Amino acid sequence: MPTGALDAAAVARAIARLTPEDAIVVDEALTASQTLQAALAHARPHDHLPLTGGAIGDGLPTTVGAAVAAPGRKVVCAQADGSGAYTMQALWTMARERLDATVVVFANRSYAILNIEVDRVGAALGAKGRALLDLHNPELNWTRIAADMGVEASRATTAEQFVQQFQSAMVGHGPRLIEAVI
C-alpha cells in the first residue's frame, strides 16, 4: 500500500490493490489515466471503461449507467476534477438511486488535459487564457458538492488517508466520493 504524499501514482496503486474482483472501473482520470491503467494491469479481474474519443465529461454519467446496468457489481469511477465539473449532476442521480458507485476525484485543481492540448496545437495563451484553465479561483470543493447532492464524501491529502477511505468505500454500499488532492 502506498504511504506518504498523495499523488496520482499512490491513488492508482491503492485503487488497483483494493478494488474487488468483477468491479467495473470507469476511467476519466485523463492526465492520470496512463498511471491508473498501468496499476490496473495488476488488479483483480475487472471491466475497464475508458474515455471514448477526445471528448471529456463522460466519467460520471458512464458511472451511473454502469451501476444501473450491473446493480450487483461495485463501480469505481476515476474522475479528473475539471471534466467532472461538466456533469456533476450525475452525483444526484447516484444518491437518488442509491447506486453502488465510488467516485475518486483526482483533484489537481487544473484543466490539465486542456493545457496539454493547447500546448500540442502550439497555441500561445497569455496569463488570462491560462487562468481559464486553472481551477483555483474559485476552487471546486468536491466534498461539499457531493454532500449537497446526497453523496457521502471525504477528502484525502495523504496516501494513508486515501487508502483508509477507499477501503471503507469498497466494503460499504451506496454512492461515495473521495476527493484525492494530488
N, C-alpha and C positions, 0 to 999 in steps of 0.2 A: 504494500500500500504506500502511496506517496505520503511524504511528510514535508513540513516546512512551507515555503512560499507557494501560493496558489497561482499556477499558470495553466495554459491550455493543455500541456502535456500531463500535468498532475490530474486534471479533471478527466482527461481521456483515459488515463490508466485506471482510475477509480471506476469510471463507467464500465470499462471492459471487464474489470475484475468482479464487480458486484451485480451487473445486470443478469437476471436469471435466464435460464435456458428457455428457448421458444419465445423470447420477447421480440417486440418489433421496435427497431431503432430508427427514428426519423432524424435525418441529418441535414440541418440547415445551419451548421456551425460556421460555414463559409471559410474564413481565414484559418479556423481551427480544424476544418474537416479532414485535411490530409493527416494531421496528427491523430485525430479520432479514428479514422479508418485504419491506420497502422496499428493502433491499440486494439481495435475490434477484431483484427485478424487473429488475435489470441484469446478472444472471448468465447463463452459458451455459444453453441449454435443459436442463431437468431436470424430474423429477416431484417434487411437493411434497406431503408427507403431514402435514397439520397436526393438532393436538389435536382430538379429536372431543368435542362436548358440553362439559359442565362438569367432567368427571372429570379427575383428574390421576394420573400414574403409568404412562401407556401408551407413553412415548417409547422406552424400552429394549426392551420386548417387540416393539413395532412395528418397531424396527430389526432385530431378529432375524428377524422374519417377512419383511421386505423383502429382507434379504440371502439368505435361504433361497429365496425366490421368484424372485429375479433374481441368480443367482450370478455373472454376467458384468458386473455393474454395481457401481460404487462407491456405498456407502451412507454418508451423513453424518447423524449424529443431533445436533441442537442440544438439549441437555438441561438443564433447571433442576436445581440441586442438591437442593433439598428434595423435589421429586416423583420425582427419580431414586432417592432412598433407598427409595421404596416397592417398587421392582422391580430392585434392583441385582443380583440373582442372574442376570439376563439376561446380564451380563458373562461369567459362567462358561460359558454356552451359546455365546456368541460365540467364546470361546477354544477350547472343546471341538470346535466345528465349523469352526474356522479361517475364520470369516466375514470378508469384506472390508468391515468397518464401522469408521468412525471416529466416536467419541463425543466431542463437545465439551461439557464440563460448564460451564455459566455459574455459577460459584461466587460468589454474593453473600452466602452464609452466612445465609440467611434464607428462611423460607417467605413470600416477598414477596407472592406471589399471594394467599395466605390473609390476610395483613394487609390487602390491598386489599378482599377480600370482607368481612372483619369491618367495615371502615370503611363499605362500601356498605350494609350492613344496619343501620348505626348502633349496633352493639354497643359497649358500654363495657367494655374489658378493663383490668384492673388490671396491676400490674407482673408478677405471677406468670402471668397469662394471656398477656401479650405475650412473656414469656420462653419460653413453649411454642412460639412461632413463630420463635425465634432459634436458629440452628444453630452457635453458638459454643461451647457447653458441654455435651458435648464437640464439638469441630469435626470434621466429616467430612473425612478425608484421602483424597480420591478416587484419588490416585496409588497409595497403599498398597492400598486396596480393590481397585482394578483389577489391580494386580500380584499380589495374593493370589489372585485369580480366574484368573490366567493371561493377562491382557491387558497388552500393553506400554503404559506410561503415562508421562506427563510433566506438568509444571506450568508455566504461563506467567503471569508477572506484568507483562510489558511487551508492547506491540504487536509489537515486533521478535521477541521470543521466540515469541509465538503464531504469527506468520507463518512462521517457520522450522519450527516443529513441525508446523503444519498442512500446509505444503508437503511436508514429508517424508512425512506420512501419505498424502497424495494420490498420491504416486508409489510408495509401498510397497503391500504386500498383506497382508491379515490384520487382526485386530482391534487397535484402537489407541484410547486415551483420552487426551484433553488436558484438564486442569483449568485453565480460564481464570479466574483470580482477578480478579473485577471489583468 
